[in-house]
Amino acid sequence: MTTDDASLIETDWLTLPELVEVLGEPLGRVRRLLDDLHLVGSRRDGVFKVPAVFIVDGEPLSSLRGTVFALHDAGFTDDEAIDWLLAPEDTIGVAPIEALRAGRKSEVRRVARTLA
């Protein structure tokens, strides 16, 4: 289940050093946020990056973690989860990440759970 990059919403992609700067946290803490799925990233253009839309006001989007768990439970890899979050979703009307940022966590997770 891969999505054409052209269909993904526009977002900057942050490298680990950029995440350290944006989050104001040491690299070890940033890696822990990734390990604990507070953030999720993937290799893009050969470099590990995280979509900037996953960060709000200098913090990981709080509703992201549970949504990533729901996607993993549905069998998604990190790459597939990121692509799903960034691609328009007909049942939601917008890309899931946009719905999460608008506070529509329950709706996004309900759709994510149906994907298994």
Helices and strands as residue ranges (DSSP letters): G 5-7, E 13-15, H 16-23, H 27-35, E 42-44, E 47-51, G 52-54, E 55-56, E 59-60, H 64-73, H 78-86, H 96-101, H 105-113
